[in-house]
Amino acid sequence: AQKVTQAQTEISVVEKEDVTLDCVYETRDTTYYLFWYKQPPSGELVFLIRRNSFDEQNEISGRYSWNFQKSTSSFNFTITASQVVDSAVYFCALSEAGSSNTGKLIFGQGTTLQVKP
Amino acid sequence: DAGITQSPRHKVTETGTPVTLRCHQTENHRYMYWYRQDPGHGLRLIHYSYGVKDTDKGEVSDGYSVSRSKTEDFLLTLESATSSQTSVYFCAIGNPIDSPSTDTQYFGPGTRLTVL
């Protein structure tokens, strides 16, 4: 069965600290996609990254980086030098491609990140 | 930003009344989805559509129905609202079949529904 687990419910850091948000997934499909979304206090869902199961290269985008490891079924997200504007709820999600690629997303429970000044 | 709007943005209703939420897109995406967001559960899929008049159930479909008569509109109906359906509802669009290597779901602004 497919499942996404974000074990960290809430994280609090002080500005400029680095922080890593964990995401562990379960799937039987060999082709799947992993996502991270950000939900700021205003409530909208902002797409951050999409990674397919065949691409294990780590990705960096400014202060954001993602570490995808199939061996441990993890897709962790690191924010370097955190800022107050990074305060939000972050969701990890899985989409199984398989034989019927419907694009349905399975979300983790979310991690609330609070960055204090 | 993807052209997705939801209406209404906020609604308060009473138990037992019917409620319809609307999602409208201007991106001509084939797939549309309805999710609900509840504390401790993240987002969960209610129903989705893969074309006009083509819909299927998601993880938490009980008590909900959907309709899609036009590519751009996807309606979510609560036939008889219950307090357990108090939630934030998000619509999303995507093209997983047409663009499997690049598809990403984009979300609408959400509708906050309170059932008293």
Interface residues (C-beta under 8 A of the other chain):
Chain A: V4 Q6 Y33 F35 Y37 G43 E44 L45 F47 R50 N52 F91 A93 S95 A97 N101 T102 G103 K104 L105 I106 F107 G108 Q109 G110
Chain B: Y31 Y33 Y35 G40 H41 G42 L43 R44 L45 Y48 Y50 D56 G58 V88 F90 A92 G94 N95 P96 I97 P100 S101 D103 T104 Q105 Y106 F107 P109 G110
